[in-house]
Amino acid sequence: MLIDDNNRRPLCRLHFNRSQKYLGLFDIDKNETRHPIETLDDIYSWADVLKATAALYL
């Protein structure tokens, strides 16, 4: 997922190709960290991190 459709502003990445699903979150240096999720609703538990990442681009 990109902010403002700009590939230099990544918010997160969704990995659904395997049996284990992952949510990839980016830090300030744009390094991705994968976190396992069971369902799409598990993304809500990472809301604070997603908001903090979005705030970096303001």
CHARMM internal coordinates of N, CA and C (Angstrom, degrees):
IC EDIT
DIST 1 N 1 CA 1.4340
DIST 1 CA 1 C 1.5207
ANGL 1 N 1 CA 1 C 107.51
DIST 1 C 2 N 1.3068
ANGL 1 CA 1 C 2 N 114.83
DIHE 1 N 1 CA 1 C 2 N 132.24
DIST 2 N 2 CA 1.4537
ANGL 1 C 2 N 2 CA 121.08
DIHE 1 CA 1 C 2 N 2 CA -177.61
DIST 2 CA 2 C 1.5262
ANGL 2 N 2 CA 2 C 110.26
DIHE 1 C 2 N 2 CA 2 C -114.13
DIST 2 C 3 N 1.3189
ANGL 2 CA 2 C 3 N 116.05
DIHE 2 N 2 CA 2 C 3 N 150.72
DIST 3 N 3 CA 1.4567
ANGL 2 C 3 N 3 CA 121.31
DIHE 2 CA 2 C 3 N 3 CA 174.88
DIST 3 CA 3 C 1.5222
ANGL 3 N 3 CA 3 C 107.67
DIHE 2 C 3 N 3 CA 3 C -92.68
DIST 3 C 4 N 1.3153
ANGL 3 CA 3 C 4 N 116.76
DIHE 3 N 3 CA 3 C 4 N 130.79
DIST 4 N 4 CA 1.4657
ANGL 3 C 4 N 4 CA 124.06
DIHE 3 CA 3 C 4 N 4 CA -179.92
DIST 4 CA 4 C 1.5238
ANGL 4 N 4 CA 4 C 112.70
DIHE 3 C 4 N 4 CA 4 C 56.41
DIST 4 C 5 N 1.3493
ANGL 4 CA 4 C 5 N 117.13
DIHE 4 N 4 CA 4 C 5 N 29.28
DIST 5 N 5 CA 1.4653
ANGL 4 C 5 N 5 CA 122.86
DIHE 4 CA 4 C 5 N 5 CA 179.15
DIST 5 CA 5 C 1.5340
ANGL 5 N 5 CA 5 C 111.31
DIHE 4 C 5 N 5 CA 5 C 54.16
DIST 5 C 6 N 1.3126
ANGL 5 CA 5 C 6 N 116.38
DIHE 5 N 5 CA 5 C 6 N 35.29
DIST 6 N 6 CA 1.4575
ANGL 5 C 6 N 6 CA 123.11
DIHE 5 CA 5 C 6 N 6 CA -178.48
DIST 6 CA 6 C 1.5285
ANGL 6 N 6 CA 6 C 108.27
DIHE 5 C 6 N 6 CA 6 C -113.72
DIST 6 C 7 N 1.3319
ANGL 6 CA 6 C 7 N 117.17
DIHE 6 N 6 CA 6 C 7 N 119.29
DIST 7 N 7 CA 1.4658
ANGL 6 C 7 N 7 CA 119.81
DIHE 6 CA 6 C 7 N 7 CA -176.46
DIST 7 CA 7 C 1.5237
ANGL 7 N 7 CA 7 C 113.04
DIHE 6 C 7 N 7 CA 7 C -70.76
DIST 7 C 8 N 1.3084
ANGL 7 CA 7 C 8 N 118.31
DIHE 7 N 7 CA 7 C 8 N -4.98
DIST 8 N 8 CA 1.4606
ANGL 7 C 8 N 8 CA 121.45
DIHE 7 CA 7 C 8 N 8 CA 174.42
DIST 8 CA 8 C 1.5244
ANGL 8 N 8 CA 8 C 112.18
DIHE 7 C 8 N 8 CA 8 C -93.61
DIST 8 C 9 N 1.3280
ANGL 8 CA 8 C 9 N 116.74
DIHE 8 N 8 CA 8 C 9 N 3.55
DIST 9 N 9 CA 1.4542
ANGL 8 C 9 N 9 CA 122.38
DIHE 8 CA 8 C 9 N 9 CA 179.02
DIST 9 CA 9 C 1.5303
ANGL 9 N 9 CA 9 C 110.52
DIHE 8 C 9 N 9 CA 9 C -127.52
DIST 9 C 10 N 1.3272
ANGL 9 CA 9 C 10 N 117.54
DIHE 9 N 9 CA 9 C 10 N 67.58
DIST 10 N 10 CA 1.4707
ANGL 9 C 10 N 10 CA 119.04
DIHE 9 CA 9 C 10 N 10 CA -179.52
DIST 10 CA 10 C 1.5225
ANGL 10 N 10 CA 10 C 111.53
DIHE 9 C 10 N 10 CA 10 C -76.08
DIST 10 C 11 N 1.3081
ANGL 10 CA 10 C 11 N 116.31
DIHE 10 N 10 CA 10 C 11 N 137.56
DIST 11 N 11 CA 1.4632
ANGL 10 C 11 N 11 CA 121.54
DIHE 10 CA 10 C 11 N 11 CA 176.47
DIST 11 CA 11 C 1.5232
ANGL 11 N 11 CA 11 C 109.72
DIHE 10 C 11 N 11 CA 11 C -97.93
DIST 11 C 12 N 1.3262
ANGL 11 CA 11 C 12 N 116.43
DIHE 11 N 11 CA 11 C 12 N -52.10
DIST 12 N 12 CA 1.4572
ANGL 11 C 12 N 12 CA 120.89
DIHE 11 CA 11 C 12 N 12 CA 177.31
DIST 12 CA 12 C 1.5196
ANGL 12 N 12 CA 12 C 108.30
DIHE 11 C 12 N 12 CA 12 C -160.65
DIST 12 C 13 N 1.3036
ANGL 12 CA 12 C 13 N 115.00
DIHE 12 N 12 CA 12 C 13 N 171.67
DIST 13 N 13 CA 1.4680
ANGL 12 C 13 N 13 CA 121.21
DIHE 12 CA 12 C 13 N 13 CA 178.22
DIST 13 CA 13 C 1.5257
ANGL 13 N 13 CA 13 C 106.91
DIHE 12 C 13 N 13 CA 13 C -134.46
DIST 13 C 14 N 1.3205
ANGL 13 CA 13 C 14 N 116.17
DIHE 13 N 13 CA 13 C 14 N 137.66
DIST 14 N 14 CA 1.4590
ANGL 13 C 14 N 14 CA 122.19
DIHE 13 CA 13 C 14 N 14 CA -179.94
DIST 14 CA 14 C 1.5223
ANGL 14 N 14 CA 14 C 108.94
DIHE 13 C 14 N 14 CA 14 C -106.32
DIST 14 C 15 N 1.3275
ANGL 14 CA 14 C 15 N 116.58
DIHE 14 N 14 CA 14 C 15 N 127.62
DIST 15 N 15 CA 1.4607
ANGL 14 C 15 N 15 CA 122.56
DIHE 14 CA 14 C 15 N 15 CA -179.72
DIST 15 CA 15 C 1.5286
ANGL 15 N 15 CA 15 C 107.65
DIHE 14 C 15 N 15 CA 15 C -114.79
DIST 15 C 16 N 1.3211
ANGL 15 CA 15 C 16 N 116.33
DIHE 15 N 15 CA 15 C 16 N 104.04
DIST 16 N 16 CA 1.4594
ANGL 15 C 16 N 16 CA 121.65
DIHE 15 CA 15 C 16 N 16 CA -177.34
DIST 16 CA 16 C 1.5238
ANGL 16 N 16 CA 16 C 112.73
DIHE 15 C 16 N 16 CA 16 C -118.64
DIST 16 C 17 N 1.3147
ANGL 16 CA 16 C 17 N 119.41
DIHE 16 N 16 CA 16 C 17 N 12.23
DIST 17 N 17 CA 1.4601
ANGL 16 C 17 N 17 CA 121.90
DIHE 16 CA 16 C 17 N 17 CA -173.77
DIST 17 CA 17 C 1.5289
ANGL 17 N 17 CA 17 C 113.88
DIHE 16 C 17 N 17 CA 17 C -77.84
DIST 17 C 18 N 1.3060
ANGL 17 CA 17 C 18 N 117.76
DIHE 17 N 17 CA 17 C 18 N -21.76
DIST 18 N 18 CA 1.4628
ANGL 17 C 18 N 18 CA 121.57
DIHE 17 CA 17 C 18 N 18 CA -177.24
DIST 18 CA 18 C 1.5210
ANGL 18 N 18 CA 18 C 109.91
DIHE 17 C 18 N 18 CA 18 C -107.19
DIST 18 C 19 N 1.3128
ANGL 18 CA 18 C 19 N 115.58
DIHE 18 N 18 CA 18 C 19 N 176.75
DIST 19 N 19 CA 1.4666
ANGL 18 C 19 N 19 CA 118.58
DIHE 18 CA 18 C 19 N 19 CA 177.87
DIST 19 CA 19 C 1.5246
ANGL 19 N 19 CA 19 C 110.42
DIHE 18 C 19 N 19 CA 19 C -67.29
DIST 19 C 20 N 1.3393
ANGL 19 CA 19 C 20 N 117.57
DIHE 19 N 19 CA 19 C 20 N -33.17
DIST 20 N 20 CA 1.4645
ANGL 19 C 20 N 20 CA 121.47
DIHE 19 CA 19 C 20 N 20 CA 174.54
DIST 20 CA 20 C 1.5245
ANGL 20 N 20 CA 20 C 108.74
DIHE 19 C 20 N 20 CA 20 C -90.23
DIST 20 C 21 N 1.3119
ANGL 20 CA 20 C 21 N 116.92
DIHE 20 N 20 CA 20 C 21 N 123.46
DIST 21 N 21 CA 1.4590
ANGL 20 C 21 N 21 CA 121.97
DIHE 20 CA 20 C 21 N 21 CA 179.48
DIST 21 CA 21 C 1.5245
ANGL 21 N 21 CA 21 C 109.34
DIHE 20 C 21 N 21 CA 21 C -91.14
DIST 21 C 22 N 1.3465
ANGL 21 CA 21 C 22 N 115.70
DIHE 21 N 21 CA 21 C 22 N 146.13
DIST 22 N 22 CA 1.4562
ANGL 21 C 22 N 22 CA 121.41
DIHE 21 CA 21 C 22 N 22 CA -178.71
DIST 22 CA 22 C 1.5156
ANGL 22 N 22 CA 22 C 110.40
DIHE 21 C 22 N 22 CA 22 C -131.87
DIST 22 C 23 N 1.3322
ANGL 22 CA 22 C 23 N 114.37
DIHE 22 N 22 CA 22 C 23 N 149.63
DIST 23 N 23 CA 1.4536
ANGL 22 C 23 N 23 CA 122.43
DIHE 22 CA 22 C 23 N 23 CA 170.56
DIST 23 CA 23 C 1.5207
ANGL 23 N 23 CA 23 C 105.92
DIHE 22 C 23 N 23 CA 23 C -112.11
DIST 23 C 24 N 1.3184
ANGL 23 CA 23 C 24 N 116.64
DIHE 23 N 23 CA 23 C 24 N 119.64
DIST 24 N 24 CA 1.4600
ANGL 23 C 24 N 24 CA 121.10
DIHE 23 CA 23 C 24 N 24 CA 179.48
DIST 24 CA 24 C 1.5147
ANGL 24 N 24 CA 24 C 109.62
DIHE 23 C 24 N 24 CA 24 C -94.93
DIST 24 C 25 N 1.3288
ANGL 24 CA 24 C 25 N 117.02
DIHE 24 N 24 CA 24 C 25 N 119.63
DIST 25 N 25 CA 1.4638
ANGL 24 C 25 N 25 CA 122.31
DIHE 24 CA 24 C 25 N 25 CA -179.75
DIST 25 CA 25 C 1.5168
ANGL 25 N 25 CA 25 C 109.28
DIHE 24 C 25 N 25 CA 25 C -110.62
DIST 25 C 26 N 1.3277
ANGL 25 CA 25 C 26 N 116.00
DIHE 25 N 25 CA 25 C 26 N 146.55
DIST 26 N 26 CA 1.4571
ANGL 25 C 26 N 26 CA 122.06
DIHE 25 CA 25 C 26 N 26 CA -176.28
DIST 26 CA 26 C 1.5185
ANGL 26 N 26 CA 26 C 110.57
DIHE 25 C 26 N 26 CA 26 C -108.20
DIST 26 C 27 N 1.3509
ANGL 26 CA 26 C 27 N 115.45
DIHE 26 N 26 CA 26 C 27 N 144.16
DIST 27 N 27 CA 1.4595
ANGL 26 C 27 N 27 CA 120.13
DIHE 26 CA 26 C 27 N 27 CA 176.13
DIST 27 CA 27 C 1.5245
ANGL 27 N 27 CA 27 C 109.24
DIHE 26 C 27 N 27 CA 27 C -98.05
DIST 27 C 28 N 1.3174
ANGL 27 CA 27 C 28 N 116.58
DIHE 27 N 27 CA 27 C 28 N -170.58
DIST 28 N 28 CA 1.4636
ANGL 27 C 28 N 28 CA 120.94
DIHE 27 CA 27 C 28 N 28 CA -175.80
DIST 28 CA 28 C 1.5301
ANGL 28 N 28 CA 28 C 112.37
DIHE 27 C 28 N 28 CA 28 C -64.24
DIST 28 C 29 N 1.3428
ANGL 28 CA 28 C 29 N 116.87
DIHE 28 N 28 CA 28 C 29 N -27.42
DIST 29 N 29 CA 1.4631
ANGL 28 C 29 N 29 CA 121.22
DIHE 28 CA 28 C 29 N 29 CA 178.27
DIST 29 CA 29 C 1.5265
ANGL 29 N 29 CA 29 C 112.22
DIHE 28 C 29 N 29 CA 29 C -90.94
DIST 29 C 30 N 1.3194
ANGL 29 CA 29 C 30 N 116.75
DIHE 29 N 29 CA 29 C 30 N 8.08
DIST 30 N 30 CA 1.4641
ANGL 29 C 30 N 30 CA 124.62
DIHE 29 CA 29 C 30 N 30 CA 179.49
DIST 30 CA 30 C 1.5244
ANGL 30 N 30 CA 30 C 112.65
DIHE 29 C 30 N 30 CA 30 C 64.47
DIST 30 C 31 N 1.3263
ANGL 30 CA 30 C 31 N 115.76
DIHE 30 N 30 CA 30 C 31 N 32.10
DIST 31 N 31 CA 1.4596
ANGL 30 C 31 N 31 CA 121.27
DIHE 30 CA 30 C 31 N 31 CA 172.43
DIST 31 CA 31 C 1.5200
ANGL 31 N 31 CA 31 C 108.34
DIHE 30 C 31 N 31 CA 31 C -90.81
DIST 31 C 32 N 1.3173
ANGL 31 CA 31 C 32 N 116.00
DIHE 31 N 31 CA 31 C 32 N 132.52
DIST 32 N 32 CA 1.4629
ANGL 31 C 32 N 32 CA 121.19
DIHE 31 CA 31 C 32 N 32 CA -176.26
DIST 32 CA 32 C 1.5273
ANGL 32 N 32 CA 32 C 111.00
DIHE 31 C 32 N 32 CA 32 C -89.02
DIST 32 C 33 N 1.3287
ANGL 32 CA 32 C 33 N 115.08
DIHE 32 N 32 CA 32 C 33 N 137.02
DIST 33 N 33 CA 1.4541
ANGL 32 C 33 N 33 CA 122.49
DIHE 32 CA 32 C 33 N 33 CA 173.44
DIST 33 CA 33 C 1.5233
ANGL 33 N 33 CA 33 C 107.42
DIHE 32 C 33 N 33 CA 33 C -122.89
DIST 33 C 34 N 1.3313
ANGL 33 CA 33 C 34 N 116.94
DIHE 33 N 33 CA 33 C 34 N 124.42
DIST 34 N 34 CA 1.4653
ANGL 33 C 34 N 34 CA 121.10
DIHE 33 CA 33 C 34 N 34 CA -179.40
DIST 34 CA 34 C 1.5219
ANGL 34 N 34 CA 34 C 110.69
DIHE 33 C 34 N 34 CA 34 C -88.24
DIST 34 C 35 N 1.3340
ANGL 34 CA 34 C 35 N 114.83
DIHE 34 N 34 CA 34 C 35 N 135.47
DIST 35 N 35 CA 1.4530
ANGL 34 C 35 N 35 CA 121.60
DIHE 34 CA 34 C 35 N 35 CA 177.32
DIST 35 CA 35 C 1.5225
ANGL 35 N 35 CA 35 C 107.88
DIHE 34 C 35 N 35 CA 35 C -124.11
DIST 35 C 36 N 1.3250
ANGL 35 CA 35 C 36 N 118.65
DIHE 35 N 35 CA 35 C 36 N 125.72
DIST 36 N 36 CA 1.4704
ANGL 35 C 36 N 36 CA 120.62
DIHE 35 CA 35 C 36 N 36 CA -179.17
DIST 36 CA 36 C 1.5270
ANGL 36 N 36 CA 36 C 111.04
DIHE 35 C 36 N 36 CA 36 C -68.79
DIST 36 C 37 N 1.3214
ANGL 36 CA 36 C 37 N 115.42
DIHE 36 N 36 CA 36 C 37 N 140.00
DIST 37 N 37 CA 1.4641
ANGL 36 C 37 N 37 CA 122.18
DIHE 36 CA 36 C 37 N 37 CA 175.51
DIST 37 CA 37 C 1.5223
ANGL 37 N 37 CA 37 C 108.15
DIHE 36 C 37 N 37 CA 37 C -131.18
DIST 37 C 38 N 1.3051
ANGL 37 CA 37 C 38 N 116.40
DIHE 37 N 37 CA 37 C 38 N 152.34
DIST 38 N 38 CA 1.4622
ANGL 37 C 38 N 38 CA 121.90
DIHE 37 CA 37 C 38 N 38 CA 178.43
DIST 38 CA 38 C 1.5277
ANGL 38 N 38 CA 38 C 111.06
DIHE 37 C 38 N 38 CA 38 C -94.62
DIST 38 C 39 N 1.3303
ANGL 38 CA 38 C 39 N 116.77
DIHE 38 N 38 CA 38 C 39 N -45.01
DIST 39 N 39 CA 1.4626
ANGL 38 C 39 N 39 CA 121.72
DIHE 38 CA 38 C 39 N 39 CA -179.30
DIST 39 CA 39 C 1.5233
ANGL 39 N 39 CA 39 C 109.09
DIHE 38 C 39 N 39 CA 39 C -131.83
DIST 39 C 40 N 1.3016
ANGL 39 CA 39 C 40 N 116.46
DIHE 39 N 39 CA 39 C 40 N 169.07
DIST 40 N 40 CA 1.4589
ANGL 39 C 40 N 40 CA 120.66
DIHE 39 CA 39 C 40 N 40 CA 178.14
DIST 40 CA 40 C 1.5212
ANGL 40 N 40 CA 40 C 111.67
DIHE 39 C 40 N 40 CA 40 C -63.96
DIST 40 C 41 N 1.3124
ANGL 40 CA 40 C 41 N 117.17
DIHE 40 N 40 CA 40 C 41 N -29.27
DIST 41 N 41 CA 1.4609
ANGL 40 C 41 N 41 CA 120.58
DIHE 40 CA 40 C 41 N 41 CA 179.67
DIST 41 CA 41 C 1.5283
ANGL 41 N 41 CA 41 C 112.10
DIHE 40 C 41 N 41 CA 41 C -65.69
DIST 41 C 42 N 1.3178
ANGL 41 CA 41 C 42 N 118.44
DIHE 41 N 41 CA 41 C 42 N -19.22
DIST 42 N 42 CA 1.4605
ANGL 41 C 42 N 42 CA 121.37
DIHE 41 CA 41 C 42 N 42 CA 177.59
DIST 42 CA 42 C 1.5274
ANGL 42 N 42 CA 42 C 111.78
DIHE 41 C 42 N 42 CA 42 C -66.39
DIST 42 C 43 N 1.3116
ANGL 42 CA 42 C 43 N 117.50
DIHE 42 N 42 CA 42 C 43 N -18.28
DIST 43 N 43 CA 1.4643
ANGL 42 C 43 N 43 CA 121.18
DIHE 42 CA 42 C 43 N 43 CA 178.52
DIST 43 CA 43 C 1.5266
ANGL 43 N 43 CA 43 C 110.12
DIHE 42 C 43 N 43 CA 43 C -62.65
DIST 43 C 44 N 1.3272
ANGL 43 CA 43 C 44 N 117.52
DIHE 43 N 43 CA 43 C 44 N -31.01
DIST 44 N 44 CA 1.4673
ANGL 43 C 44 N 44 CA 120.85
DIHE 43 CA 43 C 44 N 44 CA 179.98
DIST 44 CA 44 C 1.5252
ANGL 44 N 44 CA 44 C 111.90
DIHE 43 C 44 N 44 CA 44 C -62.45
DIST 44 C 45 N 1.3062
ANGL 44 CA 44 C 45 N 118.31
DIHE 44 N 44 CA 44 C 45 N -27.02
DIST 45 N 45 CA 1.4619
ANGL 44 C 45 N 45 CA 120.28
DIHE 44 CA 44 C 45 N 45 CA 178.94
DIST 45 CA 45 C 1.5284
ANGL 45 N 45 CA 45 C 111.49
DIHE 44 C 45 N 45 CA 45 C -70.50
DIST 45 C 46 N 1.3113
ANGL 45 CA 45 C 46 N 117.71
DIHE 45 N 45 CA 45 C 46 N -15.52
DIST 46 N 46 CA 1.4621
ANGL 45 C 46 N 46 CA 122.96
DIHE 45 CA 45 C 46 N 46 CA 178.50
DIST 46 CA 46 C 1.5288
ANGL 46 N 46 CA 46 C 111.91
DIHE 45 C 46 N 46 CA 46 C -102.81
DIST 46 C 47 N 1.3114
ANGL 46 CA 46 C 47 N 117.55
DIHE 46 N 46 CA 46 C 47 N 16.89
DIST 47 N 47 CA 1.4678
ANGL 46 C 47 N 47 CA 122.12
DIHE 46 CA 46 C 47 N 47 CA -175.97
DIST 47 CA 47 C 1.5240
ANGL 47 N 47 CA 47 C 112.25
DIHE 46 C 47 N 47 CA 47 C -59.20
DIST 47 C 48 N 1.3203
ANGL 47 CA 47 C 48 N 118.17
DIHE 47 N 47 CA 47 C 48 N -41.12
DIST 48 N 48 CA 1.4634
ANGL 47 C 48 N 48 CA 120.73
DIHE 47 CA 47 C 48 N 48 CA -178.80
DIST 48 CA 48 C 1.5244
ANGL 48 N 48 CA 48 C 111.72
DIHE 47 C 48 N 48 CA 48 C -63.61
DIST 48 C 49 N 1.3133
ANGL 48 CA 48 C 49 N 116.53
DIHE 48 N 48 CA 48 C 49 N -39.82
DIST 49 N 49 CA 1.4697
ANGL 48 C 49 N 49 CA 120.77
DIHE 48 CA 48 C 49 N 49 CA 178.98
DIST 49 CA 49 C 1.5273
ANGL 49 N 49 CA 49 C 109.80
DIHE 48 C 49 N 49 CA 49 C -68.45
DIST 49 C 50 N 1.3131
ANGL 49 CA 49 C 50 N 117.53
DIHE 49 N 49 CA 49 C 50 N -40.98
DIST 50 N 50 CA 1.4664
ANGL 49 C 50 N 50 CA 121.28
DIHE 49 CA 49 C 50 N 50 CA 178.75
DIST 50 CA 50 C 1.5285
ANGL 50 N 50 CA 50 C 110.95
DIHE 49 C 50 N 50 CA 50 C -63.89
DIST 50 C 51 N 1.3228
ANGL 50 CA 50 C 51 N 117.16
DIHE 50 N 50 CA 50 C 51 N -40.77
DIST 51 N 51 CA 1.4663
ANGL 50 C 51 N 51 CA 120.83
DIHE 50 CA 50 C 51 N 51 CA 178.30
DIST 51 CA 51 C 1.5242
ANGL 51 N 51 CA 51 C 110.82
DIHE 50 C 51 N 51 CA 51 C -65.76
DIST 51 C 52 N 1.3224
ANGL 51 CA 51 C 52 N 116.70
DIHE 51 N 51 CA 51 C 52 N -39.56
DIST 52 N 52 CA 1.4684
ANGL 51 C 52 N 52 CA 120.40
DIHE 51 CA 51 C 52 N 52 CA 179.07
DIST 52 CA 52 C 1.5304
ANGL 52 N 52 CA 52 C 111.00
DIHE 51 C 52 N 52 CA 52 C -66.05
DIST 52 C 53 N 1.3179
ANGL 52 CA 52 C 53 N 116.39
DIHE 52 N 52 CA 52 C 53 N -38.67
DIST 53 N 53 CA 1.4600
ANGL 52 C 53 N 53 CA 120.49
DIHE 52 CA 52 C 53 N 53 CA 177.84
DIST 53 CA 53 C 1.5286
ANGL 53 N 53 CA 53 C 110.59
DIHE 52 C 53 N 53 CA 53 C -65.55
DIST 53 C 54 N 1.3192
ANGL 53 CA 53 C 54 N 116.90
DIHE 53 N 53 CA 53 C 54 N -42.75
DIST 54 N 54 CA 1.4619
ANGL 53 C 54 N 54 CA 120.51
DIHE 53 CA 53 C 54 N 54 CA 178.40
DIST 54 CA 54 C 1.5278
ANGL 54 N 54 CA 54 C 110.99
DIHE 53 C 54 N 54 CA 54 C -64.21
DIST 54 C 55 N 1.3282
ANGL 54 CA 54 C 55 N 117.28
DIHE 54 N 54 CA 54 C 55 N -34.63
DIST 55 N 55 CA 1.4555
ANGL 54 C 55 N 55 CA 120.75
DIHE 54 CA 54 C 55 N 55 CA -179.61
DIST 55 CA 55 C 1.5282
ANGL 55 N 55 CA 55 C 111.90
DIHE 54 C 55 N 55 CA 55 C -67.37
DIST 55 C 56 N 1.3279
ANGL 55 CA 55 C 56 N 117.84
DIHE 55 N 55 CA 55 C 56 N -23.58
DIST 56 N 56 CA 1.4638
ANGL 55 C 56 N 56 CA 120.44
DIHE 55 CA 55 C 56 N 56 CA 178.44
DIST 56 CA 56 C 1.5164
ANGL 56 N 56 CA 56 C 111.97
DIHE 55 C 56 N 56 CA 56 C -64.67
DIST 56 C 57 N 1.3204
ANGL 56 CA 56 C 57 N 117.77
DIHE 56 N 56 CA 56 C 57 N -24.49
DIST 57 N 57 CA 1.4649
ANGL 56 C 57 N 57 CA 121.09
DIHE 56 CA 56 C 57 N 57 CA -176.09
DIST 57 CA 57 C 1.5162
ANGL 57 N 57 CA 57 C 113.87
DIHE 56 C 57 N 57 CA 57 C -95.65
DIST 57 C 58 N 1.3205
ANGL 57 CA 57 C 58 N 118.34
DIHE 57 N 57 CA 57 C 58 N 4.07
DIST 58 N 58 CA 1.4683
ANGL 57 C 58 N 58 CA 121.08
DIHE 57 CA 57 C 58 N 58 CA 179.70
DIST 58 CA 58 C 1.4890
ANGL 58 N 58 CA 58 C 112.49
DIHE 57 C 58 N 58 CA 58 C -85.99
END
COOR INIT
IC SEED 1 N 1 CA 1 C
IC BUILD
